[in-house]
Amino acid sequence: MIRYRSHQQLSLAEFDWPFQTALDEDNRWVKLSRCIPWDALAEGYYQSLSVTQGRPTKDARLVIGAVIVKHKLCLSDEETVQQIQENPYLQYFVGLPGYQREAPFAPSLFVEIRKRMGQGVFEAFHDAVIDALESAKAKQKPGPRRTPKSDKPDADEDAGDDDPPSSSAGITHKEEQEPARQGKLILDATVVEQAIRYPTDLSLLNEAREFSEQIIDILYAKTGLTKKPRTYRAKARRAYLSVAKQRRPSGKVRRRGIKQQLQYLRRNLGHIERLLAYWPDGTPLPLPRGLLSRYWVIQHVYAQQWEMYQNQSRRCADRIVSISQPYVRPIVRGKQDKPVEFGAKLSVSLTEEGLARVDHLRWDAFHEGGDLKSQVEAHRARYGTYPEVVVGDPVYGTRDNRRYLKRHGIRFAGKPLGRPKKVTDANRDELKRLHAQRREEYLERIPIEGKFGQGKNGYRLNYIRAKRADTSTAWIHSIFLVMNLLILLRIFFALYKPDVAWRLLALWQRGQRLFRYRPTHPLVTSTLG
């Protein structure tokens, strides 16, 4: 039996409109809005703005809520505004008093928001999340809360690393009066890749040549010359494509193609210098701002590429890999599938609760082991106490870092330096126990690796689409803010019995680690089974 129903579009009057009913209290956006400390976030957002000068700003909850929606759903700026315009739950989440059909703001405002959110703003956001997390833990699980921050500097912080400890335990007299070491600090570093085309020397030179041709076209039109400088752009384009279209060009072919593009680019830069002579020094150049900045960049690109061509080298200082984003640098990571990454390198610290913080963000390659001291001191400034143990890669276990941790009574979860001890009948059991302990503590690095995977696979942390260095930094910090808010949401809406929930959560996390390496462990069968 066939039942036919017309599939013509209904009118809005015939469409079933469900908004006469109340909104669902169990909606995910309603739950998330309850646990977010909006007032504290607004205070951190307004700290960089003036009270008396400038145009009135959008409400802080609207701005911060829109940023959270954007990175929670991995949307573009335009799509984020449209989603908020169409979804009543998102309008409730960003703090609108009622459903409205108009867009809350123009999508281009996101760029200004990212410019406004600097390191200090996100530091205030992180402190607000920590305070909200501690309040939620105090309500659900009785126990000591974190010690408030101290404004007085500690005299031991500026002491030399080679100073001997004043006691056998390696703790000074002043530190004995401080609260006991609490918690665990997990450290690691990663690279978040920028959304740029994979750079090659030939493609960079071809792009620089095309920009130089655009500059020549604009300058020639405003000089009044009767004969335009020759650029040979058609021949240069054919020379580039003859090499770029080859699947695997030989080194000799690539070198010849790079030389041709260098010669074309050098000719164009000479034409530009002669055309700029028509404008005296001190007068503004008749070039758009974006094209003028690219003119300075392509000069550096030519100088770097010519130096590498002359020296037959593949390295140079501060190598530019993107003309539109010249601050991006190649960072060699040594991974099997991706030996070189192009983006910012982060030093990240993770707490036991799962809160991640970007302690350092740099566009140049650096040794992450040098950031351990500042990360530990930042942990003390936020929580009032030093961590009990620091977990990190062997790269963090330098002699300087180990002396620093020993002086402050902090244990480093890593293999000791020096030659391994000789195994005897007397110390065999002790060495076996220490080896098992180090292995178990090394496996505790898994959460921070999972945090990187969550950010890159779930929130596009490996594809930063901002075009400026400051907006890219705000983009990265916003993703970590969203991941921390999800930790706050999980703790705020715990199981029905809060004290049992914390125990089950700890057992489940431990069981997950054991299941990966020891599936037959009795704790695995009791918690995961």
PAMISE-55043 format. One line per 2 residues: number of its first residue (from 1); their letters; for each residue x, y, z of C-alpha. Coordinates in nm, 4 decimals. Layout:
% PAMISE-55043
NUM) A) X:Y:Z; ...
This chain:
% PAMISE-55043
1) MI) 0.0000:0.0000:0.0000; 0.1321:0.3390:-0.0959
3) RY) 0.0697:0.6476:0.1131; 0.1647:0.9591:-0.0749
5) RS) 0.2226:1.2892:0.0940; 0.3058:1.6075:-0.0917
7) HQ) 0.6639:1.7190:-0.0313; 0.6080:2.0809:-0.1258
9) QL) 0.7507:2.3319:0.1192; 0.5085:2.4269:0.3937
11) SL) 0.4434:2.7862:0.4766; 0.5725:2.9244:0.8056
13) AE) 0.2180:2.9386:0.9369; 0.1786:2.5629:0.8798
15) FD) 0.5215:2.4763:1.0196; 0.5168:2.3254:1.3676
17) WP) 0.6798:2.5935:1.5836; 0.7958:2.4458:1.9170
19) FQ) 0.9161:2.7662:2.0855; 0.5912:2.8107:2.2763
21) TA) 0.7240:2.5438:2.5112; 0.9905:2.6094:2.7724
23) LD) 1.3549:2.5421:2.6969; 1.5039:2.2135:2.8116
25) ED) 1.6870:2.2452:3.1421; 1.9092:1.9478:3.0572
27) NR) 2.0391:2.0972:2.7347; 2.4200:2.0912:2.7109
29) WV) 2.4465:2.4667:2.6597; 2.2212:2.5353:2.9574
31) KL) 2.4368:2.3114:3.1766; 2.7583:2.4671:3.0545
33) SR) 2.6284:2.8185:3.1171; 2.5543:2.7301:3.4813
35) CI) 2.9077:2.6305:3.5717; 3.0964:2.9076:3.3882
37) PW) 3.2033:3.1980:3.6156; 3.0760:3.4685:3.3823
39) DA) 3.1408:3.7625:3.6171; 3.5024:3.6618:3.6759
41) LA) 3.5567:3.6111:3.3031; 3.4021:3.9507:3.2305
43) EG) 3.6341:4.1154:3.4823; 3.9345:3.9605:3.3070
45) YY) 3.8047:4.0657:2.9646; 3.7451:4.4269:3.0691
47) QS) 4.0886:4.4727:3.2288; 4.2434:4.5803:2.8979
49) LS) 3.9652:4.8287:2.8125; 3.9107:5.1895:2.9151
51) VT) 3.6132:5.2940:3.1249; 3.5865:5.6464:2.9864
53) QG) 3.7319:5.6334:2.6342; 3.6257:5.4615:2.3164
55) RP) 3.2949:5.3375:2.1829; 3.0685:5.1251:2.4036
57) TK) 3.1684:4.7600:2.3764; 2.9558:4.4530:2.3369
59) DA) 2.8637:4.2756:2.6581; 3.1471:4.0570:2.7861
61) RL) 2.9273:3.7490:2.8177; 2.8149:3.7853:2.4567
63) VI) 3.1743:3.8140:2.3366; 3.3196:3.5351:2.5518
65) GA) 3.0208:3.3098:2.4880; 3.0556:3.3554:2.1132
67) VI) 3.4259:3.2631:2.1327; 3.3389:2.9492:2.3306
69) VK) 3.0701:2.8500:2.0790; 3.3067:2.9051:1.7878
71) HK) 3.5812:2.6787:1.9201; 3.3503:2.4265:2.0845
73) LC) 3.1817:2.3564:1.7501; 3.4860:2.4334:1.5287
75) LS) 3.3012:2.6934:1.3225; 3.4118:2.9855:1.1108
77) DE) 3.3390:3.3415:1.2209; 3.0430:3.3775:0.9830
79) ET) 2.8977:3.0381:1.0717; 2.9257:3.1117:1.4452
81) VQ) 2.7197:3.4284:1.4144; 2.4582:3.2466:1.2043
83) QI) 2.4343:2.9594:1.4515; 2.3784:3.2023:1.7394
85) QE) 2.1193:3.3871:1.5317; 1.9232:3.0664:1.4620
87) NP) 1.9586:2.8696:1.7868; 1.7696:2.9826:2.0992
89) YL) 1.9912:2.7715:2.3266; 2.3018:2.9487:2.1974
91) QY) 2.1314:3.2847:2.2470; 2.0578:3.1863:2.6062
93) FV) 2.4199:3.0725:2.6463; 2.5664:3.4052:2.5297
95) GL) 2.3384:3.5964:2.7685; 2.0696:3.7449:2.5438
97) PG) 1.7489:3.8268:2.7356; 1.5242:3.6599:2.4775
99) YQ) 1.5111:3.5098:2.1325; 1.5916:3.7604:1.8586
101) RE) 1.6046:3.7257:1.4821; 1.8853:3.9731:1.4266
103) AP) 2.2502:3.8753:1.4331; 2.4175:3.9643:1.7662
105) FA) 2.7123:4.1325:1.5894; 2.9014:4.1343:1.2626
107) PS) 3.1363:3.8390:1.1991; 3.4276:4.0776:1.1413
109) LF) 3.4119:4.1697:1.5102; 3.5775:3.8363:1.5900
111) VE) 3.9036:3.9731:1.4523; 3.8957:4.2688:1.6914
113) IR) 3.8040:4.0377:1.9775; 4.1070:3.8189:1.9104
115) KR) 4.3307:4.1268:1.8928; 4.1968:4.2391:2.2295
117) MG) 4.2472:3.9078:2.4085; 4.6109:3.9019:2.5084
119) QG) 4.8122:3.6865:2.7457; 4.6892:3.8774:3.0517
121) VF) 4.3238:3.8256:2.9614; 4.3606:3.4496:2.9269
123) EA) 4.5657:3.4349:3.2477; 4.2696:3.5951:3.4253
125) FH) 4.0377:3.3451:3.2548; 4.2500:3.0564:3.3787
127) DA) 4.2473:3.1861:3.7376; 3.8695:3.2225:3.7191
129) VI) 3.8327:2.8626:3.6024; 4.0601:2.7437:3.8858
131) DA) 3.8535:2.9313:4.1459; 3.5300:2.7894:4.0045
133) LE) 3.6797:2.4400:4.0033; 3.7907:2.4706:4.3652
135) SA) 3.4441:2.5930:4.4645; 3.2809:2.2990:4.2893
137) KA) 3.5216:2.0554:4.4554; 3.4586:2.2095:4.7967
139) KQ) 3.0845:2.1566:4.7576; 3.1136:1.7962:4.6409
141) KP) 3.4260:1.6704:4.8145; 3.5287:1.8072:5.1557
143) GP) 3.8980:1.8815:5.1850; 4.1561:2.1600:5.1953
145) RR) 4.1296:2.4276:4.9324; 4.4171:2.5935:4.7565
147) TP) 4.6178:2.8531:4.9465; 4.5528:3.2083:4.8282
149) KS) 4.8209:3.3852:4.6294; 5.0913:3.5700:4.8150
151) DK) 5.1996:3.9123:4.6928; 5.5345:3.8895:4.8719
153) PD) 5.8157:3.7442:4.6666; 5.9922:3.4413:4.8013
155) AD) 6.3578:3.4920:4.8703; 6.4341:3.1360:4.7647
157) ED) 6.2981:3.1899:4.4151; 6.5917:3.4068:4.3120
159) AG) 6.8572:3.1908:4.4745; 7.1157:3.0237:4.2560
161) DD) 7.0540:2.6684:4.1468; 7.3912:2.5551:4.2712
163) DP) 7.3311:2.6732:4.6306; 7.3370:2.3789:4.8722
165) PS) 7.0162:2.3033:5.0630; 7.0041:2.4065:5.4269
167) SS) 6.8784:2.0649:5.5406; 6.9389:1.7070:5.4481
169) AG) 6.5989:1.6828:5.2846; 6.6827:1.9707:5.0529
171) IT) 6.4171:2.2076:5.1962; 6.5015:2.5478:5.3411
173) HK) 6.3733:2.6742:5.6745; 6.1269:2.9117:5.5093
175) EE) 5.9845:2.6360:5.2943; 5.9259:2.4223:5.6032
177) QE) 5.6748:2.6822:5.7175; 5.4864:2.6643:5.3877
179) PA) 5.2038:2.4170:5.3217; 5.3083:2.0673:5.2259
181) RQ) 5.3648:1.9847:4.8618; 5.0398:1.8887:4.6965
183) GK) 4.9356:1.7606:4.3603; 5.1115:1.6506:4.0483
185) LI) 5.2334:1.8685:3.7636; 5.2643:1.7152:3.4172
187) LD) 5.4761:1.9023:3.1628; 5.5136:1.8623:2.7893
189) AT) 5.5516:2.0624:2.4698; 5.3846:2.0463:2.1311
191) VV) 5.3608:2.2367:1.8046; 5.0289:2.3689:1.6755
193) EQ) 5.0443:2.4010:1.3012; 4.9387:2.7105:1.1153
195) AI) 4.7026:2.6877:0.8190; 4.9591:2.7647:0.5514
197) RY) 5.0522:2.5963:0.2264; 5.3376:2.3517:0.2592
199) PT) 5.6390:2.5697:0.1754; 5.9006:2.4927:-0.0850
201) DL) 6.1757:2.7228:-0.2049; 6.0383:2.7237:-0.5583
203) SL) 5.6800:2.8058:-0.4555; 5.7924:3.0841:-0.2211
205) LN) 5.9988:3.2483:-0.4941; 5.7138:3.2182:-0.7429
207) EA) 5.4724:3.3803:-0.4957; 5.7227:3.6571:-0.4202
209) RE) 5.7653:3.7197:-0.7945; 5.3889:3.7519:-0.8420
211) FS) 5.3657:4.0052:-0.5590; 5.6502:4.2050:-0.7135
213) EQ) 5.4606:4.2142:-1.0438; 5.1522:4.3507:-0.8681
215) II) 5.3621:4.6252:-0.7075; 5.5130:4.7184:-1.0459
217) DI) 5.1652:4.7420:-1.2013; 5.0412:4.9800:-0.9287
219) LY) 5.3512:5.2001:-0.9245; 5.3746:5.2266:-1.3034
221) AK) 5.0141:5.3435:-1.3296; 5.0931:5.6388:-1.0982
223) TG) 5.4255:5.7516:-1.2421; 5.3155:5.8725:-1.5852
225) LT) 5.5839:5.6742:-1.7698; 5.5190:5.5833:-2.1303
227) KK) 5.7088:5.2539:-2.1304; 5.6336:4.9898:-1.8703
229) PR) 5.9267:4.7910:-1.7240; 5.9468:4.4385:-1.8647
231) TY) 5.8827:4.1617:-1.6149; 5.8691:3.8521:-1.8391
233) RA) 5.5848:3.7216:-1.6263; 5.4596:3.4751:-1.8873
235) KA) 5.8014:3.3171:-1.9335; 5.8578:3.3094:-1.5563
237) RR) 5.5231:3.1389:-1.5040; 5.6008:2.8741:-1.7646
239) AY) 5.9433:2.8141:-1.6113; 5.7850:2.7630:-1.2694
241) LS) 5.5163:2.5246:-1.3961; 5.7692:2.3197:-1.5912
243) VA) 5.9279:2.2217:-1.2584; 5.6239:2.2281:-1.0292
245) KQ) 5.4249:1.9874:-1.2481; 5.6915:1.7197:-1.2280
247) RR) 5.6093:1.4541:-0.9720; 5.9651:1.4018:-0.8516
249) PS) 6.2017:1.6564:-1.0042; 6.5686:1.5881:-0.9529
251) GK) 6.7884:1.8125:-0.7432; 6.9517:1.9551:-1.0506
253) VR) 6.6147:2.0485:-1.2026; 6.4963:2.2118:-0.8796
255) RR) 6.8167:2.4115:-0.8464; 6.7863:2.5385:-1.2041
257) GI) 6.4224:2.6381:-1.1418; 6.5165:2.8227:-0.8204
259) KQ) 6.7912:3.0103:-1.0044; 6.5465:3.1232:-1.2743
261) QL) 6.2947:3.2517:-1.0196; 6.5712:3.4319:-0.8296
263) QY) 6.6773:3.6086:-1.1472; 6.3207:3.7154:-1.2321
265) LR) 6.2628:3.8353:-0.8759; 6.5927:4.0287:-0.8702
267) RN) 6.4972:4.2046:-1.1941; 6.1541:4.2993:-1.0542
269) LG) 6.2983:4.4318:-0.7271; 6.5320:4.6545:-0.9299
271) HI) 6.2361:4.7918:-1.1271; 6.0524:4.8660:-0.8024
273) ER) 6.3470:5.0591:-0.6603; 6.3678:5.2729:-0.9732
275) LL) 5.9924:5.3378:-0.9693; 6.0000:5.4353:-0.6009
277) AY) 6.2525:5.7078:-0.6854; 5.9606:5.9144:-0.8217
279) WP) 5.8413:5.9671:-0.4634; 6.0752:6.1713:-0.2404
281) DG) 6.1804:6.0450:0.1000; 5.9229:6.1097:0.3686
283) TP) 5.6213:6.0948:0.1383; 5.3765:5.8029:0.1682
285) LP) 5.4087:5.5352:-0.0956; 5.1034:5.4752:-0.3187
287) LP) 5.0678:5.1105:-0.2188; 4.7982:4.9366:-0.0158
289) RG) 4.9010:4.8490:0.3358; 4.8919:4.4757:0.2756
291) LL) 5.0964:4.4956:-0.0418; 5.3468:4.7309:0.1214
293) SR) 5.4102:4.4849:0.4045; 5.4555:4.2060:0.1523
295) YW) 5.7102:4.4176:-0.0315; 5.9329:4.4215:0.2772
297) VI) 5.8811:4.0464:0.3228; 5.9737:3.9483:-0.0332
299) QH) 6.3016:4.1374:-0.0017; 6.3918:3.9192:0.2980
301) VY) 6.2750:3.6098:0.1106; 6.5030:3.6948:-0.1801
303) AQ) 6.8004:3.7565:0.0511; 6.7486:3.4257:0.2332
305) QW) 6.6947:3.2208:-0.0808; 6.9946:3.3761:-0.2560
307) EM) 7.2136:3.3015:0.0473; 7.1042:2.9378:0.0536
309) YQ) 7.1488:2.9077:-0.3225; 7.4997:3.0480:-0.3094
311) NQ) 7.6033:2.8297:-0.0147; 7.4156:2.5242:-0.1447
313) SR) 7.2491:2.4987:0.1954; 6.8968:2.4335:0.3187
315) RC) 6.9251:2.6363:0.6375; 6.9295:3.0027:0.7271
317) AD) 6.8508:3.2126:1.0316; 6.4834:3.3081:1.0842
319) RI) 6.3784:3.1377:0.7656; 6.0504:3.2690:0.6209
321) VS) 5.8108:2.9959:0.5073; 5.5009:3.2073:0.4372
323) IS) 5.4873:3.5527:0.2796; 5.1445:3.6332:0.4242
325) QP) 5.2504:3.5078:0.7712; 5.6231:3.5794:0.7976
327) YV) 5.6310:3.5121:1.1741; 5.5814:3.1369:1.1194
329) RP) 5.8999:2.9315:1.1452; 5.9843:2.5704:1.0605
331) IV) 6.0229:2.3636:1.3781; 6.2019:2.0311:1.3481
333) RG) 6.0322:1.7742:1.5698; 6.1855:1.4534:1.4435
335) KQ) 5.8574:1.2642:1.4110; 5.8422:0.9812:1.1659
337) DK) 5.5392:1.0991:0.9700; 5.6032:1.4729:1.0067
339) PV) 5.9662:1.5662:1.0748; 5.9063:1.9424:1.0341
341) EF) 5.6037:2.1382:1.1554; 5.5146:2.4985:1.0803
343) GA) 5.3520:2.6880:1.3644; 5.3876:2.7940:1.7260
345) KL) 5.5571:2.5771:1.9866; 5.3844:2.5543:2.3253
347) SV) 5.5009:2.4617:2.6735; 5.1934:2.3234:2.8487
349) SL) 5.1382:2.2198:3.2093; 4.8561:1.9884:3.3205
351) TE) 4.7174:1.9387:3.6712; 4.5636:1.6277:3.8229
353) EG) 4.2137:1.7594:3.7567; 4.2943:1.7927:3.3850
355) LA) 4.3292:2.1716:3.3639; 4.5803:2.2638:3.0940
357) RV) 4.7596:2.5966:3.0703; 4.9820:2.7334:2.7968
359) DH) 5.2783:2.8606:2.9967; 5.4913:2.9678:2.7003
361) LR) 5.4120:3.0238:2.3338; 5.6903:3.1032:2.0895
363) WD) 5.7170:3.1037:1.7131; 6.0829:2.9981:1.7164
365) AF) 6.2093:2.6567:1.8154; 6.3247:2.6309:2.1789
367) HE) 6.4269:2.3713:2.4350; 6.1241:2.3054:2.6538
369) GG) 6.3402:2.1889:2.9445; 6.4337:2.5501:3.0165
371) DL) 6.0721:2.6339:3.1028; 6.0416:2.3943:3.3973
373) KS) 6.1340:2.6464:3.6665; 5.8883:2.9101:3.5482
375) QV) 5.6135:2.6487:3.5138; 5.6668:2.5218:3.8690
377) EA) 5.6682:2.8769:4.0064; 5.3514:2.9552:3.8120
379) HR) 5.1873:2.6487:3.9684; 5.2852:2.7764:4.3137
381) AR) 5.1485:3.1232:4.2355; 4.8133:2.9773:4.1291
383) YG) 4.7659:2.7123:4.3982; 4.9793:2.8430:4.6838
385) TY) 5.1967:2.5305:4.7119; 5.4602:2.3562:4.5116
387) PE) 5.3611:2.0292:4.3449; 5.4655:1.7057:4.5090
389) VV) 5.5977:1.5513:4.1896; 5.6798:1.6769:3.8395
391) VG) 5.6177:1.4380:3.5500; 5.7756:1.5065:3.2137
393) DP) 5.9876:1.3813:2.9298; 6.3534:1.2925:2.9914
395) VY) 6.4335:1.6248:2.8224; 6.3126:1.7987:3.1415
397) GT) 6.5488:1.5997:3.3623; 6.8589:1.8160:3.3209
399) RD) 7.1022:1.8579:3.6076; 7.0019:2.2195:3.6529
401) NR) 6.6329:2.1288:3.6760; 6.6981:1.8412:3.9135
403) RY) 6.8957:2.0665:4.1482; 6.6138:2.3197:4.1417
405) LK) 6.3487:2.0574:4.2203; 6.5578:1.8994:4.4952
407) RH) 6.6128:2.2356:4.6633; 6.2363:2.2922:4.6759
409) GI) 6.1545:1.9415:4.7929; 5.9904:1.8322:4.4676
411) RF) 6.0420:1.4870:4.3246; 6.1126:1.4413:3.9555
413) AG) 5.9460:1.1326:3.8099; 6.2235:1.0189:3.5827
415) KP) 6.5258:0.8001:3.5514; 6.8211:0.9173:3.7643
417) LG) 7.1283:1.0483:3.5899; 7.4557:0.8650:3.5811
419) RP) 7.5525:0.5018:3.5460; 7.2896:0.2507:3.6669
421) KK) 7.3600:0.0881:4.0005; 7.5034:-0.2597:4.0033
423) VT) 7.2410:-0.5202:4.0879; 7.3179:-0.7237:4.3975
425) DA) 7.1201:-0.9557:4.6196; 7.0760:-0.6789:4.8734
427) NR) 6.9348:-0.4139:4.6405; 6.7622:-0.6273:4.3769
429) DE) 6.4132:-0.5863:4.5244; 6.4606:-0.2133:4.5828
431) LK) 6.5834:-0.1502:4.2292; 6.2956:-0.3529:4.0907
433) RL) 6.0505:-0.1466:4.2935; 6.2041:0.1817:4.1777
435) HA) 6.1963:0.0657:3.8164; 5.8274:-0.0232:3.8441
437) QR) 5.7568:0.3113:4.0103; 5.9336:0.5052:3.7339
439) RE) 5.7432:0.3128:3.4700; 5.4124:0.3815:3.6409
441) EY) 5.4933:0.7510:3.6749; 5.6074:0.7720:3.3137
443) LE) 5.2705:0.6320:3.2093; 5.1122:0.9245:3.3923
445) RI) 5.2221:1.1429:3.1007; 4.9393:0.9896:2.8982
447) PI) 4.6800:1.2526:3.0087; 4.8764:1.5437:2.8637
449) EG) 4.9307:1.3565:2.5384; 4.5578:1.2915:2.5372
451) KF) 4.4962:1.6619:2.5954; 4.7011:1.7438:2.2859
453) GQ) 4.5090:1.4817:2.0910; 4.1779:1.6228:2.2137
455) GK) 4.2745:1.9715:2.1036; 4.4116:1.8688:1.7643
457) NG) 4.1532:1.6079:1.6693; 3.8465:1.7588:1.8344
459) YR) 3.9025:2.1352:1.8224; 4.1374:2.1856:1.5240
461) LN) 4.4359:2.2860:1.7336; 4.6537:2.1600:1.4499
463) YI) 4.4950:2.3979:1.1966; 4.5088:2.7567:1.3244
465) RA) 4.3398:2.9776:1.0659; 4.4182:3.3222:1.2083
467) KR) 4.6333:3.5501:0.9927; 4.8272:3.7472:1.2553
469) AD) 5.0597:3.6460:1.5334; 4.8458:3.7995:1.8102
471) TS) 4.5171:3.6646:1.6748; 4.6737:3.3196:1.6335
473) TA) 4.7818:3.3334:1.9984; 4.4270:3.4204:2.1054
475) WI) 4.2940:3.1375:1.8856; 4.5206:2.8841:2.0598
477) HS) 4.4382:3.0070:2.4103; 4.0653:2.9981:2.3310
479) IF) 4.0842:2.6284:2.2457; 4.2530:2.5518:2.5780
481) LV) 3.9878:2.7629:2.7544; 3.7129:2.5506:2.5994
483) MN) 3.8840:2.2273:2.7057; 3.9226:2.3575:3.0627
485) LL) 3.5556:2.4571:3.0744; 3.4610:2.1030:2.9795
487) IL) 3.6643:1.9796:3.2778; 3.4719:2.2253:3.4942
489) LR) 3.1442:2.0992:3.3475; 3.2346:1.7376:3.4244
491) IF) 3.3161:1.8172:3.7860; 3.0231:2.0569:3.8355
493) FA) 2.7720:1.7935:3.7222; 2.9247:1.4892:3.8935
495) LY) 2.7436:1.1670:3.9784; 2.4630:1.1507:4.2286
497) KP) 2.6924:1.0797:4.5257; 2.9779:1.3295:4.5032
499) DV) 3.2233:1.1502:4.7357; 3.1735:0.8202:4.5552
501) AW) 3.1988:0.9954:4.2198; 3.5483:1.1211:4.2911
503) RL) 3.6653:0.7733:4.3893; 3.5109:0.6137:4.0815
505) LA) 3.6637:0.8789:3.8573; 4.0116:0.8187:3.9994
507) LW) 3.9739:0.4404:3.9699; 3.8463:0.4683:3.6142
509) QR) 4.1402:0.6849:3.5081; 4.3856:0.4445:3.6699
511) GQ) 4.2094:0.1495:3.5100; 4.2327:0.3115:3.1677
513) RL) 4.6100:0.3419:3.2024; 4.6490:-0.0133:3.3273
515) FR) 4.4225:-0.1533:3.0589; 4.6514:-0.0161:2.7919
517) YR) 4.9601:-0.1881:2.9277; 4.8376:-0.4635:3.1649
519) PT) 4.4902:-0.5823:3.0604; 4.4885:-0.8685:3.3131
521) HP) 4.5520:-0.6486:3.6167; 4.2867:-0.7112:3.8902
523) LV) 4.2113:-0.3383:3.9122; 4.1223:-0.3414:3.5426
525) TS) 3.8799:-0.6289:3.5758; 3.7154:-0.4694:3.8808
527) TL) 3.6737:-0.1150:3.7403; 3.6442:-0.1536:3.3657
529) G) 3.4667:-0.4853:3.3706
